[in-house]
Amino acid sequence: MQPILRPQNPHFSSGPTKKRPGWSLQHLNTASLGRSHRSSYGVGRIRHLIALTRDLLEIPDDYYVGIIPGSCTGAMEAALWSLLGPLPVDLVAFDVFGHLWVHDVLRELQLQDIHLIDTIPGFLPDLSLVKPTHDLVFTWNGTTTGITVPNGNWINSNRKGLVICDAISALFATSFPWHKMDAVAFSWQKAIGGEAAHGMLVLSPRAVERLKTYTPPWPLPRLFRLTHEGQFSKEIFEGMTINTPSFLCIEDCIDALSWGISIGGLPALIARSKANLSVVEEWVDDTPWIEFLAHDAYSRSSTSICLRFTEAPKDWELPMAIAKLLEEEGVAFDILGHTRSVPHLRLWGGPTIETSDLKALLPWITWAHKKIT
Ligand SMILES: Cc1ncc(COP(=O)(O)O)c(C=O)c1O
């Protein structure tokens, strides 16, 4: 029987993800629109966004927080191209994006002393292979596999090397060991439900020290330069963005961050995402034909929840048909997994998603599965 109850909101995309509950364009401050990003008002709004980010994500006071062009990709590129080179590099990869960073370091930067630590889909690689004397590049949450590192315990606190982390699908939905991180990239389009546009880069004092003492041998486009004539460009992290940002996106992000703070900050956001994973876990436990792409429960993501069909794990046909049918029914948009990963459905479970909506969606997947198979 076709379920009667529908999700109130059918947005389950893994990026850009659903807006916060109660979001409306009318709530955005428009006083900055049409103003210069170098005006004191404009810089004030950028600084306000940075302060809210620091507050909500509980970033240490001595870390630098800046807006970078090019979304998470831009922030990650700025980090990789500015910081890597002097030490061997461990590359930990377990999803499509992790392998894109591997490509950059291997093929574009052409670094020689590289240690690739990866694995087959569904598993975390052997993290004990990571060496504290090497720089480390990894993606915290694999958006395209639904696999996440469970914590930062595997990262040595007294590292010589820097830790460069793509944290886009994890931040705002997980507690994050900032003191073990040196360069963290993300953007606004994931767990906090902001607009896609700009990236954010968070740098530790050790990363800044590397910028001050090391100049990469390759040319660096201005968009990704974090130094000027050998000096650290501190002003980027004080609201003077490299180029012109969109104030519409900035105001939207301020709205999203303010919502996060208003409902109780990071613990509340994490609890919402965990509750979302829990309802899916209960359903998967009771449903013989579906399983998590993540083999081990401890590495299951609560944001990008990836599920595959036990009867045809290597076949895209079934997930494609189910995603199409549910979109036509208007109950779930954008739940087909990333097509460069293995076949799966992907339900976003970040904190902007209402658990009641996810709960309402699951019987629809059961219904669609029965109808199609
Ligand atoms: C793990 C990961 N890294 C990087 C990106 C790229 O993000 P952006 O489009 O904000 O640059 C994504 C986007 O989905 C992602 O999931």
The ligand as an SDF file (V2000), in Angstrom:
LIG
                    3D

 16 16  0  0  0  0  0  0  0  0999 V2000
   33.9220   15.3080    0.7470 C   0  0  0  0  0  0  0  0  0  0  0  0
   33.7280   16.4410   -0.2000 C   0  0  0  0  0  0  0  0  0  0  0  0
   34.7680   17.2270   -0.5050 N   0  0  0  0  0  0  0  0  0  0  0  0
   34.6270   18.2720   -1.3340 C   0  0  0  0  0  0  0  0  0  0  0  0
   33.4230   18.5660   -1.9250 C   0  0  0  0  0  0  0  0  0  0  0  0
   33.3320   19.7380   -2.8510 C   0  0  0  0  0  0  0  0  0  0  0  0
   32.6530   20.7550   -2.2160 O   0  0  0  0  0  0  0  0  0  0  0  0
   32.4060   22.1620   -2.8980 P   0  0  0  0  0  0  0  0  0  0  0  0
   31.4910   21.8980   -4.0520 O   0  0  0  0  0  0  0  0  0  0  0  0
   31.7990   22.9870   -1.8200 O   0  0  0  0  0  0  0  0  0  0  0  0
   33.7200   22.6500   -3.3670 O   0  0  0  0  0  0  0  0  0  0  0  0
   32.3130   17.7840   -1.6460 C   0  0  0  0  0  0  0  0  0  0  0  0
   31.0130   18.0660   -2.2690 C   0  0  0  0  0  0  0  0  0  0  0  0
   30.0700   17.3280   -2.1980 O   0  0  0  0  0  0  0  0  0  0  0  0
   32.4680   16.6990   -0.7560 C   0  0  0  0  0  0  0  0  0  0  0  0
   31.4290   15.9190   -0.4460 O   0  0  0  0  0  0  0  0  0  0  0  0
  1  2  1  0
  2  3  1  0
  2 15  2  0
  3  4  2  0
  4  5  1  0
  5  6  1  0
  5 12  2  0
  6  7  1  0
  7  8  1  0
  8  9  2  0
  8 10  1  0
  8 11  1  0
 12 13  1  0
 12 15  1  0
 13 14  2  0
 15 16  1  0
M  END
$$$$
